[in-house]
Amino acid sequence: MPSFNFVFITILGCGVVTWLSRVIPFILLKKFKMSRTLTEFLSFVPLAIMAALWFESLFVQRLGHFPQINLGNLLASVPTVLSAFLSKNLLVIVVVGIISLAAIRFFLSV
């Protein structure tokens, strides 16, 4: 069984590494000026991540079978996509998606 000191130092080390990996890019980007093209390209990263997560959650994969559509997530996607077109605000999209999926799971038990 690992000792308390080993576990504590491991958790502390992981925390420091995680914190540094999030802080160092901000420190480096403060000193350098990014081109407009790179800034414009990076503005699509949150949207691409959300789209990939959304598309992956629409299907249920079973070994040896074709992927099947997850009906609950598909139904929750309708108001979420509608709010995306209307608001173009990532926070609104996430909140509408969470609320619609919770309502669908509560009322339809899908």
C-alpha positions as CSV (number, residue, x, y, z in Angstrom):
1,M,0.0,0.0,0.0
2,P,1.4,3.4,-1.0
3,S,2.3,5.8,1.8
4,F,0.5,9.0,2.5
5,N,3.5,11.1,1.4
6,F,3.8,9.3,-1.9
7,V,0.1,9.8,-2.7
8,F,0.1,13.4,-1.5
9,I,3.2,14.3,-3.6
10,T,1.7,12.6,-6.7
11,I,-1.5,14.5,-6.4
12,L,0.3,17.8,-5.8
13,G,2.6,17.1,-8.7
14,C,-0.3,16.3,-11.0
15,G,-2.0,19.5,-9.9
16,V,1.1,21.6,-10.6
17,V,1.6,20.1,-14.1
18,T,-2.1,20.6,-14.9
19,W,-2.0,24.2,-13.7
20,L,1.3,24.9,-15.6
21,S,-0.1,23.5,-18.9
22,R,-3.0,25.9,-18.6
23,V,-1.0,29.0,-17.5
24,I,2.1,28.8,-19.7
25,P,0.2,29.4,-23.0
26,F,-1.2,32.6,-21.6
27,I,2.2,33.8,-20.5
28,L,3.8,33.0,-23.9
29,L,0.9,34.6,-25.9
30,K,1.2,37.8,-23.9
31,K,4.8,38.3,-25.2
32,F,4.1,37.4,-28.8
33,K,1.6,38.9,-31.3
34,M,-0.4,36.3,-33.2
35,S,-1.4,36.9,-36.8
36,R,-5.0,37.7,-37.7
37,T,-5.2,34.4,-39.6
38,L,-4.1,32.3,-36.6
39,T,-6.5,34.2,-34.3
40,E,-9.4,33.6,-36.7
41,F,-8.5,30.0,-37.1
42,L,-8.4,29.5,-33.3
43,S,-11.8,31.1,-32.9
44,F,-13.3,27.9,-34.4
45,V,-11.8,25.6,-31.9
46,P,-14.6,25.7,-29.3
47,L,-17.2,25.2,-32.0
48,A,-15.4,22.3,-33.5
49,I,-15.0,20.6,-30.0
50,M,-18.7,21.1,-29.3
51,A,-19.7,19.7,-32.7
52,A,-17.5,16.7,-32.3
53,L,-18.9,16.0,-28.8
54,W,-22.5,16.5,-30.1
55,F,-22.0,14.2,-33.1
56,E,-20.4,11.5,-31.0
57,S,-23.2,11.5,-28.5
58,L,-25.9,11.0,-31.3
59,F,-24.9,7.4,-31.9
60,V,-24.7,4.3,-29.7
61,Q,-22.1,1.8,-30.8
62,R,-22.3,-1.9,-30.2
63,L,-19.7,-4.4,-31.2
64,G,-20.7,-6.2,-34.4
65,H,-23.7,-3.9,-35.1
66,F,-24.2,-0.7,-37.1
67,P,-24.3,2.4,-34.9
68,Q,-27.8,3.3,-33.8
69,I,-29.2,6.7,-33.1
70,N,-29.6,7.8,-29.5
71,L,-33.2,9.0,-29.6
72,G,-33.0,11.1,-26.4
73,N,-29.9,13.0,-27.5
74,L,-31.4,13.5,-31.0
75,L,-34.6,15.0,-29.5
76,A,-32.6,17.2,-27.2
77,S,-30.6,18.4,-30.1
78,V,-33.5,20.0,-31.8
79,P,-34.0,22.9,-29.3
80,T,-30.3,23.1,-28.8
81,V,-29.5,23.6,-32.5
82,L,-32.4,26.1,-32.7
83,S,-30.9,28.1,-29.8
84,A,-27.5,28.0,-31.5
85,F,-28.9,29.6,-34.7
86,L,-30.9,32.2,-32.7
87,S,-28.4,33.2,-30.0
88,K,-24.9,32.3,-31.3
89,N,-23.9,32.2,-27.7
90,L,-22.0,29.1,-26.4
91,L,-23.3,29.5,-22.9
92,V,-26.9,29.6,-24.1
93,I,-26.4,26.6,-26.3
94,V,-25.0,24.5,-23.4
95,V,-27.7,25.5,-21.0
96,V,-30.5,24.8,-23.4
97,G,-28.9,21.5,-24.3
98,I,-28.7,20.4,-20.6
99,I,-32.2,21.5,-19.8
100,S,-33.7,19.9,-22.8
101,L,-31.9,16.6,-22.2
102,A,-32.9,16.6,-18.6
103,A,-36.5,17.3,-19.5
104,I,-36.5,14.5,-22.1
105,R,-35.0,12.0,-19.7
106,F,-37.4,13.1,-16.9
107,F,-40.7,13.0,-18.9
108,L,-40.0,10.4,-21.6
109,S,-37.5,8.1,-19.9
110,V,-35.6,7.7,-23.1
